[in-house]
Amino acid sequence: TLLSLLPPVQNVLLQGRILTQAVYRDLTGQIPAQVEPPVALVQIDEESIRKAKISVPNPIDRGYLADLIDRLSMSEARIIGINYLLDRQQPDRDPLLARSLRQAVANRGVWFVFAAELNNGQEIGLAPEACPDSSNWSLQGYTNASPAYLKLPSARDCAASCPFASVLSVVYALDRSTSTANLPPPQLTDRTDCRTQLFKYFHQENNPNATISFLRKIELYPLPGLVETIGQNWFRPINDFSLPPNLVYSSVPAWQLLDRNGTNFPLSDRFKQQIVIIAPGGYQEAGVIPGSNNFPSPWAVKYWRERFGWENQHFTGSEIFAYSIHQLLNRQLIIPIPELLVIAIAGLTGKIITRQLSKGDLRTILGLASSTVAYSFIAWQMYLWAGIILPILLPSAVFWIYVLPSFKPTKAHE
């Protein structure tokens, strides 16, 4: 019981539980069919920095971001997220970025979503001085959240703050909803706050789009916020790392996108149907605190990378957001049932069984062992069918702690 209440232990158990889920998916062939992922990552990696001759990558060169935006605009990208915190000014480079942003909005109606940091309930994102009036034609969402869990909006209309992945998902759903064809793309001449305008369309009750209805419902999901007040993550949806990364996102190094010859990455409209996120690609200095954007690979992701022979590198913040967006757009929440609750049920079940046992023999032991194995398979399948995580390890241990001492070997007759 004590172990189940400790967040560090919970995180380790969750990693192991999702790893077994990935293996179960693989062994039973319950992997979704390959389709174009909803997210494309343009990753500024070590090689991109070296080829661009960027000597100080933190903070990132705004001129380099401007070049990427120009290229993506030419590739007909409709939605671009920028997973860099641009809260400080670069007076000599900000005009280049501002010009590229304005041209993309004016010429293509591109939706821009900037990363922000949530600090005392306030979002700190793109510095207003870097691009005046940008809040009228761009959006932002906060990125500070736990890697393991899916961050949901805390306010119904996201007026004050909204997670980065949620904002991108809402834009994507509205931009592709046939019932919201009158949703105007951002314009430089807009004088209304872009977020206010976007969520006005989002909360239209006559919108029949299934994804939009789902996204509206999860704004009203209160349990994670209530439970967080006691320091627990019960019922808080997780990022489903049991899925192979290639089903969740595609990626391209920034240097390939900027290849002027077009041999490595020819211009096309391939980004037209995707959310594009410009983000760090694993270089050491990435993050508000250098290195903070690089995470150890979740065990399940590491399994898939080794399974398919992919490079097992750092797991970046943008990959976490890609998993979150994939679940939101596919209307899938994976809800963990508290270990404490299932431990209590396992303990009660074990106690009842001990009262019924008059003697222990091999057949009874095998029967109970089979029941434990069956419970594990039910838990793995419930994850896929019902979107809930039933814990396995600690409840099974508690059950056998109750049951095993009650077995008394039957003495042979003389």
PyMOL commands that set and color helices and strands:
alter all, ss='L'
color gray80, all
select helices_A, chain A and resi 2-5+7-28+46-51+62-74+94-108+134-136+164-175+178-180+194-202+210-218+223-228+245-247+254-257+299-308+317-329+339-356+362-386+393-406
alter helices_A, ss='H'
color red, helices_A
select strands_A, chain A and resi 39-44+79-82+111-119+122-124+139-142+249-253+275-280+294-295+315-316+335-336+388-389
alter strands_A, ss='S'
color yellow, strands_A
deselect
rebuild
show_as cartoon
